[in-house]
């Protein structure tokens, strides 16, 4: 009976969040943007990127195990293992992936006003750096290529980031 109560309460909150226009619940094994959650990491395409988020001068950690659902024994083709910002793409086929897909699997927003909960205040903006160069396009469309280095800054200061070099064999 207790399990049923917990499930009913969880279903209520998921339905309420959808009705309010909130983002979907954390990915739980279903395909996200056409990206499957498989029992093993893919071996056809294996590349890494680094993503850093800065909220008004303070680092925002991308957590370990993004893309590894608690509710299912699987791993999305885009995922993290550690909280160091290194993104792993391990796909069973050659395919292009985007930063927006990572954020969708993470179930976090990536917009011009909200980056994983870091929100722009009046008169501020989101600054995006790709491999040390300013990027003015839609950050969701940034292609995830090997050793790509992305820094997203929400609000000032807007400081050119130092290049990421701690690939440690990745």
PyMOL commands that set and color helices and strands:
alter all, ss='L'
color gray80, all
select helices_A, chain A and resi 2-19+99-106+139-141
alter helices_A, ss='H'
color red, helices_A
select strands_A, chain A and resi 37-38+45-55+58-60+75-76+78-79+86-91+114-115+118-119+126-130+133-135+148-154
alter strands_A, ss='S'
color yellow, strands_A
deselect
rebuild
show_as cartoon
